[in-house]
Amino acid sequence: MVGTTWKQAVADELARLYRPGQEFTLTDFYRRAEARLQAMYPDNTTVQATIRQILQRHRDSGLLTFHGNGRYTYNGAHRPTQRLEASRSGLAEAAYQLAARVTAETKIAATDYLAVARASDPESALRELVLGGHAGATFLALNAAGRLDLSMERLTIELAGEYELGADLVSAAADRLAYFESES
């Protein structure tokens, strides 16, 4: 877990996805938020059931209005946490999306990738992860699963120009990938 309660995480997702007064369906919320929530809580094997339970709590607190048949209105009384706002910015959002994809496709808990996404300075956190002298836990698990295509190192190379990442960082990411891919 990443230090955010389920109740807070679902409220943050509602605020991220919907405007006050906007109607949505449970199916739509699953489609748009389930992967992110699963990435935050990789050990939870009943994510949809947990989401339903938390939506009921938010209905009871007035954050949502329930209309029946899986239809809701977001009432907009919640303000997203600062961490969520930080995660929306470029590199942090890319890291967050990667963590969600890793969890969804491989069931590997990408906690070190989430740490980059939630850091106040995502680029510094990325530098620390890639230049830290050893491969991170998620990278090693992805290597064991044969899925280095989902590594933070691959993302670093892909986004180097867009986010003006330093050549030292990109080179270290490429070297690590080349080394582990040659060992396979």
Backbone torsions as a table, in degrees:
resi	resn	phi	psi	omega
1	MET	NA	158.4	-171.0
2	VAL	-110.4	17.4	177.4
3	GLY	89.6	8.9	177.8
4	THR	-119.8	136.2	177.9
5	THR	-71.9	159.1	176.2
6	TRP	-59.0	-42.1	-178.8
7	LYS	-60.0	-45.2	178.5
8	GLN	-65.6	-43.3	-177.7
9	ALA	-62.5	-43.1	179.1
10	VAL	-67.3	-41.2	177.4
11	ALA	-61.4	-40.0	178.0
12	ASP	-63.7	-41.0	178.3
13	GLU	-65.6	-40.3	176.8
14	LEU	-59.8	-45.7	-179.9
15	ALA	-65.7	-33.1	179.5
16	ARG	-71.3	-36.5	-170.7
17	LEU	-94.0	-28.5	-170.4
18	TYR	-129.0	148.7	174.0
19	ARG	-88.2	154.0	175.2
20	PRO	-55.8	133.0	-178.7
21	GLY	88.7	-6.9	-177.8
22	GLN	-80.0	134.4	176.0
23	GLU	-87.9	150.9	176.4
24	PHE	-153.5	166.2	177.4
25	THR	-109.7	159.2	177.0
26	LEU	-59.6	-41.3	178.9
27	THR	-60.4	-42.3	178.2
28	ASP	-63.8	-42.3	179.3
29	PHE	-63.7	-43.3	175.6
30	TYR	-55.9	-50.0	-176.2
31	ARG	-59.4	-38.9	-173.5
32	ARG	-92.4	-22.3	-172.9
33	ALA	-121.7	-18.8	-172.7
34	GLU	-59.5	-44.4	-178.3
35	ALA	-63.0	-40.3	178.8
36	ARG	-65.6	-43.8	179.5
37	LEU	-66.9	-39.1	177.1
38	GLN	-62.4	-38.0	178.0
39	ALA	-65.3	-35.5	179.2
40	MET	-72.1	-31.1	-175.7
41	TYR	-129.5	67.2	-172.7
42	PRO	-64.0	-19.9	-179.9
43	ASP	-84.4	-9.5	179.7
44	ASN	-79.6	119.5	-178.9
45	THR	-98.0	1.0	-179.7
46	THR	-128.4	55.5	-174.3
47	VAL	-60.9	-46.1	-178.2
48	GLN	-63.3	-39.8	178.1
49	ALA	-64.6	-40.1	178.4
50	THR	-65.4	-42.1	177.8
51	ILE	-58.9	-46.9	-179.6
52	ARG	-59.3	-43.5	179.8
53	GLN	-62.0	-43.9	-178.8
54	ILE	-69.2	-37.7	176.6
55	LEU	-61.5	-36.7	176.7
56	GLN	-63.4	-40.4	177.7
57	ARG	-64.4	-41.2	178.4
58	HIS	-67.9	-33.1	174.3
59	ARG	-63.0	-45.8	-178.9
60	ASP	-64.0	-30.7	-179.3
61	SER	-86.9	-6.7	178.1
62	GLY	94.4	-0.4	178.4
63	LEU	-67.8	-30.2	-179.4
64	LEU	-127.8	155.7	167.6
65	THR	-115.0	129.2	179.9
66	PHE	-97.8	129.5	-177.4
67	HIS	-106.1	-3.3	-176.5
68	GLY	95.2	161.5	178.5
69	ASN	53.3	36.4	176.1
70	GLY	73.9	18.3	-180.0
71	ARG	-108.2	136.9	-177.5
72	TYR	-134.3	162.3	166.6
73	THR	-122.9	131.3	175.8
74	TYR	-83.0	122.9	-176.1
75	ASN	-88.4	-11.3	171.6
76	GLY	75.1	21.1	-178.8
77	ALA	-83.0	-4.1	-175.8
78	HIS	-102.2	140.1	173.2
79	ARG	-107.5	127.3	-179.6
80	PRO	-59.5	149.5	176.9
81	THR	-66.6	157.7	179.0
82	GLN	-59.1	-35.9	-179.6
83	ARG	-61.3	-38.4	178.4
84	LEU	-64.9	-43.7	179.2
85	GLU	-58.6	-41.7	179.2
86	ALA	-64.9	-35.1	-176.5
87	SER	-71.7	-13.9	179.8
88	ARG	-78.4	-16.7	-176.9
89	SER	-77.9	138.8	179.2
90	GLY	-2.9	-89.6	-174.0
91	LEU	-61.6	-40.0	178.8
92	ALA	-62.5	-43.3	179.2
93	GLU	-64.9	-39.5	177.8
94	ALA	-62.3	-41.6	178.4
95	ALA	-66.3	-39.2	179.3
96	TYR	-64.6	-45.1	178.7
97	GLN	-62.4	-39.0	178.0
98	LEU	-63.9	-44.2	179.1
99	ALA	-60.1	-42.1	178.2
100	ALA	-63.7	-41.1	-179.8
101	ARG	-67.1	-42.0	178.1
102	VAL	-57.7	-49.1	-178.3
103	THR	-64.1	-43.9	-178.1
104	ALA	-65.8	-41.9	-173.9
105	GLU	-87.1	-27.3	-173.5
106	THR	-123.3	-12.0	-175.4
107	LYS	63.9	19.7	175.4
108	ILE	-89.7	130.1	179.0
109	ALA	-74.5	111.3	-175.9
110	ALA	-91.1	55.4	-174.1
111	THR	-64.8	-36.0	179.1
112	ASP	-71.4	-29.2	175.7
113	TYR	-71.4	-38.3	175.7
114	LEU	-63.2	-34.9	178.2
115	ALA	-61.8	-39.1	176.3
116	VAL	-64.4	-45.4	-177.8
117	ALA	-62.5	-35.1	-174.4
118	ARG	-95.1	-3.1	-178.6
119	ALA	-67.3	149.0	177.1
120	SER	-66.4	-26.9	176.0
121	ASP	-128.1	87.0	-175.1
122	PRO	-58.1	-36.1	-179.3
123	GLU	-65.0	-41.2	177.4
124	SER	-64.8	-40.3	178.1
125	ALA	-64.8	-38.4	176.8
126	LEU	-64.8	-43.6	178.0
127	ARG	-58.1	-46.7	-179.3
128	GLU	-61.5	-41.2	-179.4
129	LEU	-67.2	-45.6	-174.9
130	VAL	-81.2	-36.8	-177.7
131	LEU	-95.7	6.5	-174.6
132	GLY	-66.9	-5.2	177.2
133	GLY	94.4	-10.5	177.1
134	HIS	-147.1	155.5	179.4
135	ALA	-72.8	139.9	179.2
136	GLY	-70.9	164.8	-177.6
137	ALA	-59.2	-41.1	-179.5
138	THR	-67.1	-42.0	178.0
139	PHE	-58.0	-47.5	-178.3
140	LEU	-63.9	-40.0	177.6
141	ALA	-66.4	-39.9	177.3
142	LEU	-65.9	-38.2	178.0
143	ASN	-61.7	-44.8	179.5
144	ALA	-62.5	-31.6	-180.0
145	ALA	-88.6	-0.8	-178.3
146	GLY	69.5	32.1	-177.1
147	ARG	-125.3	46.4	177.8
148	LEU	-65.2	-11.4	174.3
149	ASP	-63.4	-17.6	178.8
150	LEU	-102.9	19.5	-176.2
151	SER	-85.5	154.1	175.8
152	MET	-62.3	-31.7	178.1
153	GLU	-62.9	-42.6	177.8
154	ARG	-63.9	-42.5	178.3
155	LEU	-62.2	-39.8	178.5
156	THR	-58.4	-45.3	-180.0
157	ILE	-65.6	-43.7	-177.9
158	GLU	-64.9	-34.0	-175.0
159	LEU	-101.3	5.3	-174.1
160	ALA	-52.8	-50.4	-177.8
161	GLY	-69.9	-42.5	-176.5
162	GLU	-61.7	-38.0	-177.6
163	TYR	-108.0	11.6	177.2
164	GLU	50.0	48.9	178.1
165	LEU	-74.6	144.9	-176.8
166	GLY	-65.3	152.8	-179.4
167	ALA	-61.7	-32.9	179.0
168	ASP	-63.2	-39.8	179.8
169	LEU	-68.1	-46.3	-179.7
170	VAL	-64.7	-42.1	179.4
171	SER	-63.6	-43.1	178.8
172	ALA	-63.3	-40.5	178.4
173	ALA	-64.1	-44.8	-180.0
174	ALA	-65.1	-40.8	178.9
175	ASP	-63.0	-43.4	-180.0
176	ARG	-63.3	-45.2	178.7
177	LEU	-60.9	-46.2	-179.2
178	ALA	-60.5	-41.8	-179.0
179	TYR	-63.7	-51.4	-176.8
180	PHE	-68.8	-35.1	177.1
181	GLU	-68.5	-30.9	178.0
182	SER	-74.0	-23.6	179.7
183	GLU	-78.4	-18.4	-176.3
184	SER	-71.3	NA	NA
